[in-house]
Amino acid sequence: MNSNSKEMKRIIDAFKKPLRLNESIDSGSLIVYHRTDKNPIDFNKGFKSSQYGGKYGTGLYTFYDLDSATNEFNTEKYGKYLLEISVQNNGKFLFLDPDLLKKVYGSNISLIEQLKRIFGGEFNNFYQQNKETIDELIGVSDKMGEEPYEGARGTNSSDILGGLVFRCKGFFKKCDGAAILDDLGKVFVLYETNLINPIRYSEDNGKTWTSIKNKSSYNIGKDNRSGEDKLSNQQSSGIEI
């Protein structure tokens, strides 16, 4: 095999690999991981909204880093099953991890610029409705990445998303997910479950996998939901999140 053939094989093999969010987001989809103690096959039935919500609002909580998803604490706390999920990248995600942000956009663009890209022509209205809170969060975002340890960066990241979720009217109307540095690790919260396609699951933290990718796993959350809470009109069957 000549050098050109070897290089072509290397490129083809690279494209066969699953896309990892912390490696690249250039494709139309990305890979995240969800831990659960529920039978992963049930994820083909869709989702229904939990009455409790979560730390950053109601959504599917995943990890965009396999090390975060498989560490001892998260494995014991969230269940033995590790579900690998493909998520359609629709450009409506917020990135609050400075390193990941740079990989996505090529530079650490500002929080306000990210929100402008997510909200498009509706940004001015969103900003005017929530100006005081957004200006406060911009100050917090300016400090991201300056602290000498990741825990501090995670706290800033958490504060920003928490502020947007619980203090900014209209945030869920456009934002479909967010990547943050959390105490649990590198967390990606999916608010729009229409974008989720389960691929496979593992009971041994990724050493072996069982495929669950089939036609019934596509558009599993499709329910014509509307309003700020994208899970408010969820179907009654399926996994509670």
Secondary structure, 3 states (H helix, E strand, C coil): CCHHHHHHHHHHHHHHCCCECCCCCCCCEEEEEEEECCCHHHHHHCEECCCCCCCCCCCEEEECCHHHHHCHHHHHHHCCEEEEEEEECCCCEEEECHHHHHHHHCCCCCHHHHHHHHHHHHHHHHHHHCHHHHHHHHHHHCCCCCCCCHHHHHHHHHHHHHHHHHHCCCHHHHCCEEEEEECCEEEEEECCHHHEEEEEEECCCCCCCEECCCHHHCCCCCCCCCCCCCCCCCCCCCEEC
